[in-house]
């Protein structure tokens, strides 16, 4: 059967809510994916920041196979070893106090926001509001969509949960203008991903930390996309030197399997009760074992150092393209191996042309091409992508 057969079959049986590229992937190795016809694609999207160790990473495959042969699932009514071992790793790396596991980034953010409301209600009685940021993206549940500062995701879903206002990223005054005594938390992506790859400044995050300390407001860092080594530090908050009260992870945590996590500071623990949170599959043994392998690899100092070096190289090459095509590329921005290339009005066209060149990226919107490669790429892979984009821009 060829790919066209499966395109038609998918159209017949699957809900058509995805704008899929016309390719059926069947295998992967390193930073490459292979389709049904045997064509090879260089992946600079990594399943949207998921496959941090690329494809078919031997220790990851081995751990998943071994755990699947032993224990697929028991529920959270019982203890399992991989979940406990993963929690220990994340607490030791983060310096936070407790971990709670779910299945996705939206769920992790939902848990963090629920914790903030428990804290606000149980400690301060009337606090329930959140401050989020324009261009942010926090998930597709109704509460996390309400916290998402992009109107296009709200369409036909109103009324969304109340009590959320949006400030401007890197503008502390805009936060102060909407702050009142009913705010329980501020939720922010240290690097906005879906919104177009906009890094927060260190000074801004420090300002949020000082504000939250002064007002006894919780600070939530959504690291679903920018965590797990992507900035060159295991956690993005370590890169910026600002520690939140709650931090959320997902995407890269499982290396390809679905797992999310909310990490909590000690100060929120007295305000949480048994039964406040729950998840049938959260911390599943196979997913947790996979995440243990990812944590062990990504937390290595040598690994993170290489991410930083490759990020610097990618930055240099992208800035070179911008200088070469100043009329096409408005800006390149990012941190580590998370970059956005602003090509006003033509980002989707650029992403499509790269796809035709067997390079996988995506366009966040009409203006920004997003690069989220596996963290195991080498400079030669960066050169392939930059050269492919160079050839496309040269024809415009």
N, C-alpha and C positions, 0 to 999 in steps of 0.2 A: 504494500500500500504506500502511495506517495503522500506528500504533505497536503495536497489539495483534497484528498479523501478525508483527512482528519479535520481540515478546515470546515468542510461541509457537515461532518458528523458533530463537531462542536457547536456549530450554528443550530443544529437540530435539537440538541439536548441541553446545552448550557445557557444560563441566563446571560443575555448579551449586554453586560454592563462594562466590559473591558474593551479598550481600544488596543487590541493586540497587534503586534507586528506579525507579518505573515511568515512565521517560521515555527517549526516543531523541534524543540531540543530534546535530545535523547541521552546525552552523556556530556561529561565535562572533565577536564584535567588541568590543574594549575589555574591560570587566568583565562582559559579557553573553554568555549562551549561548542558542541558538535550537533548539527541538525540531522534530520532523518535521511537526508541525501548525502551526508558525510562532509558537508561544508563546515569550515572552522571559523568561529567568531571570537574576536578578542573582547572580553567582557570588562567594560569600564563602568558598570552599574552594580554588579555583584548582588543581583537580586534585590536591589534598592538597599545597599549597605548591609546585606545579610551574610554573604559568603566571604567573610573576612579572611579565611584561610584558603580561598579559592575552592577548587573542586577536586574531589578524590584525595584529600589530604590523608595519607595513610594512617596516622594515629587516630584521627577522627573517625574514619571508616571502621577501623578495628574496634574502637571503644563502643560505637553504636551497635555493631554486629554482636559483640560479646554481651552487652547489656540486654539487647532485644532477645537473645537466647535465654537469658536468665529471668527477666521480669519486665513485662511491658507496662503494667499498671496495677495499682492497688487502691487508689484514692488517698485523700489526705486524712482519712480516719486512722491511718497507720503510719509508722515511721518507715522511711526508706533511706538507704545509705547515700545514693548519689545526691539527693536533695540536701541532706545535712552537710555533705562534703562541699557542695557548691556554695551553700550559704556561708560556710566557714571561709572559703576562698574570697568571696566578695566582701565580707566584713573586714577581713584582714587587709585587703587591697584598698578599700575605701576609707577605713577609719570610722565608718558609721556603725550603728548598733545592732540592727536586725534586718533580715531580708524576708520578703514575702513574694512568692512566685505565682505568676499567672501565665497566660498563653500568648500575649501580644502587647505591643506598645500602647494601644488604646486602653487595654485593661490595666496596664501598669499606671498610666496617667489617671484613670478613673479611681484606682485605689488611692493614689497620692492625694487626689482632690477630696475624696471621702475622708481620708485621715485629717486633712486640713479642716474640714467642716466639723469633724468630731472635736478637734482641738479648739476651734473657735467657739463652738456651742458649749462644750463641757467646761472650758476654762473661762471664757469671756461672755457666755450666755447668748449674745446676739450676733456674733460674727459668723458670716456665711458667704460673703462675696469674694470674688477673685479678680485680680488684675492680670490680664494677659497682654499680648502685643500684636500689633498689626503685622500681617504677613505670616503669623505663626501657624503651625499645624500640630495638633495634639491627638488626632485620632478620629474615628468615625462612629463612636457611640454618641448619643445625644449630648451628654455632658461634655465630652472632649471636643465635639464639634462646636458646641457653644463657646468653648475656650479658644477655638481656632479663629484667628483674626483674618479670615478670608471669606468674603460674602458669597463667593461662588459655591462654597461647600454648604451654605445655609439654605440655598434655594429650595423652596417648597417643603421645608421641614419646620418652619415656624409654627407655633411658638417653641423656641428652644428653652432649656432651663435658664432661669433668671439669675441675676446676680453676678454678671461678668462684664467687665469694661476693658477696653483696649487702650494701651498707651503706645508710644513710639519707641522702638528699640534704640538703645544708646542715647535716650533722652530722659534723664532722671526727672526733669521738671514736669514732663508729661505724665509721669507716674504720680508725682505729688499733687497734680491738679485733679486727679480722680480718686485719690486716697481718701477714705473716710473711716469712721470707727466701726464699720460693719465688715471691713475687709479681713479675711482670715488668712489669705495666702497670695503670693505672687508666683505665677508659673511662667518660666522662660526657657527657651532653647538657647544654650550657650552659643550654638551656631544654628541659625534657622536653615532648615533643609528644603522642605517642600516649597517654602515661600520664595526661594531664589538664591539660597546659600549666602546668608548675611551673618557674619560673625559678630557677636557682642564684643564690646571693648572691655578690657580688664577693669578699667576705671568705672564703667557703668555697672558691671556685676559687683564690684566692691561697694559701689553706692547703694545697690539694692540690698546687699548684705547688711550694711550699716543701718539702713532704713528699717529693715525687718527686725534687727536686733533692738532698735530703739522703740519700735511700736509693738513688739512681740507678735509679729506676723511671720508665718512660715514661708520659707523660700524653697520653691520646687524647681529643680533643674530637670527638664525633659532631655535626656541623653539617648533617646531611642535611636536616633540616627547618628548623632555626633559622638556617642560613647564607644566603648570597646576598641580603643586604640586608634580611632580614626584621626584624632588631632595630633597624634604622636605621644600622648599620655593615655594610660588605660582609661581613665575618666576624663571627660572634657573639663570638669571642674578643677582637676589637678593641673591642666594646662594653663588655666586662667588664675589659679591660686586663690579660688573663692569656694568655700565649702558650703553646700546647701543643707537644709534640714531634711529634705527628701530628694532622692534622685531616682529616675526611672530608666530602665534599660529594656531592650528587646532586640529585634533585628539581628545584629551580629553576635549576640550572646550565645545562641545555640549553634552558630556556624552553618545554619541551613535548616535546623529543626525549630519548631515554634515554641518559644519560651520567652516570657517577660518577667521583670522583677521590679519591685519597689523597695528601695533601701531607706531605712528610717533612722533618724537621729534619736538619741536617748531621751531627749526632752519631750518627745511626743508620746512615749510609751505609757506613762501613767494615765493617759486619756483614751486608751484603747481597751476594749473588753473582749473576752471570748465570744465568738459569733459575729463580731463586727465585719469580718472579711471571710471569704471562702472561695474555693475554686476546685472543681472536680478534677481537672487535668493539670493544674498549676504545679510545676516542679516534678512532672512526670519522670520516672526513673531514666528512660532512654534520653529524653531531652536534657535532663539535668546532667547525665554522664557526658553527653556531647558538650555541654556548656563548661564542664570541668576541664575538658581538653582544651577548649578555646581559651579559657582563663589562664591555664598553665602556659600556653604558647604566647598569647598576646601580652601577658604581664612580664615576660622576660625583658630585661633592660636592653639586651642586644636587639631584640625584635622591635621595640619601640624606637630605639635610636635609628634603625633603618627606615622606619616609617617617616620619621622626621626628616631624614636625609632625602628620601624619595619625594617627600612633600615639597622640600625646598627646590629640588630639581624640576618638579612639575610646575611650580610657581614660576621659576625662571623661564621655562620654555613657553608657558602660556603668556607671560608678560612680553616675551619676544614676539609672539604672534600679534599681540595687541599693538605693539609698536609698528609692526609690518602692515597691519590693516586697521589704522586708527578710525577710518570711516565706517568700518563694519563692527568692530569690537569696542563697545563702550567701556567695559570694565571687566577685569577678572578679579575674583575675590574668593577667599577660602582660608582653610587651615589644614595642615597635614595632608591627608589624601581625601579631602572633601572640598571640591572647587566648583564654582559657577562661572560660566563664560557668558557675559551679557551681549547678545547680538540682537538688538532691538527689532522686533517684528519678524525675525527669521530663524529663531531658535529651533522651532519644530522642523523647519526645512533642513537646517544643519544636522539635526539628529537623524532625520530620514536619510540624508546623503551619507552620513557615517554608517548607518545600518547597511546601506547598499555597498559600502566599502568593507563590510564584515567587521565593523566596530560597534559595540553596543554602548550607548549612552541614553539619556532621556532629557526631554525638555520639561522643566518645571511648569513653564507657561510659554507664552509667545515670545518671550525675550531672553530666557536663560537656559543654556545647556548645562546639565548637571553631571559632574564626574564623581563617581563613588567606586573606585576600583577595589578589587580584593587587596588586602594589605600586603600580600606576598608578591605583588608585581615587581618588576625590575625596571631599570632605566630604559632598557631596550623596548619594553612595552609602551612606556611613555612616549618614546620617539615615534613608534608606529602610529599612535593616536594623534600626536601633534602633526606629523607629516600628512596624515590623512585629512585632517582639518585644514591644513595649509593648502592642500590641493583643491579642496572645495572652495575656500575663500578666494583663491586666485582666479576662479571663474566668475565671481560675482562683481 
